[in-house]
Amino acid sequence: MTHAVTYTDCFVILNGGNPRQTAAIAQEIQRGLREEHIRPLRCEGEREGQWILLDYLDVVVHIFTPEARDFYRLEVLWGDVPRLELADPAA
């Protein structure tokens, strides 16, 4: 992201199956990082749960429902930025 924007180094884009699951993912990320004394600068969308954004300055976490991810298509918007795909550890 550093070649495209100045406000972050990395986007992490995740899917949850539904708003309840996206909220649970966001809570777990925040809990884990809070244990390391890292708190987000900003959190958005937790109430609706369709698209939750956790802004940790260097890393911005986006947690989508499948419908919201299809609608906003961040991968297309930022298509010229290098991507790193991570495998699902459960797979």
N, C-alpha and C positions, 0 to 999 in steps of 0.2 A: 504494500500500500504506500510505502514511502515515496515511490516515484509518481504516484497519482495524487496524493493528498498530504497535507502537512500536519493534520490533527491526530493521526494514529499510525502505528507501524503495521497493524495486523487486524483483520476482521476474522472472527471465528463464527461460522454459520452452522447452526444446529437445527434439527427438526424435533418437535414433539408431536405426538399423535393427535393431541387435542389441547385446548386451553389449560386444562387441569395438569396435563403432563408438562407443558411448557413452563408453567409456574413452578412445578416441582423441580425441574431441571435448573431453573434460575435460582431457586432457593438453595439447592445443593451446591451450585457453583459459588454463590455468595458465602455459604457456610464454610466451605473448604478454604476459600481465600481469606475469610475473616480469621480463621485459625492461624494464618500466616501474617496477620495484621494488615491485610490488604482489603480496602473497601472501595467500592465503585464511586466514581465522582458523581455519577448520575444513573438512575434506573428509570426506564420508561416502559409503559404498556403492561405492567404486572396485573393490573385490575382486569383488563380485557383478556389477556393471555394469547392473543392472536400473533403478536410480534412483540417480544420482550427484548429490550436493549439494555445491556449492562456496559457502561462506559468506564473502563479502567485506564484511560488515557492512551497508553501504548498499545492496548488491546481493547477492541470493541466487540462484545459478544452479542450476536443476534440469534434469538431463539424463535423459530416460526412454527406455526401449524402448517401442514402441507398446503392448505388453500392460500394462506398468506404468502408462503414462499413462492408459490406459482404466480401469485398476483404481483408481488414486488420485484421478483426476479433480479436480485442483487448480483447474481453471477453474470447476468447479461449486462447489467449496468456497468459493472467493473470488469468486463470481459478481457480487457487488455492488461490486467494485473496478474502476475504469476500466482498460480494456485498450488496448494499442497493438500492433496486428498488423504485423509486418515481413514484407515480401515476400522470397521466396527469390531471392537475386541470380542464381542459375543459371537461374531460370525465365524 
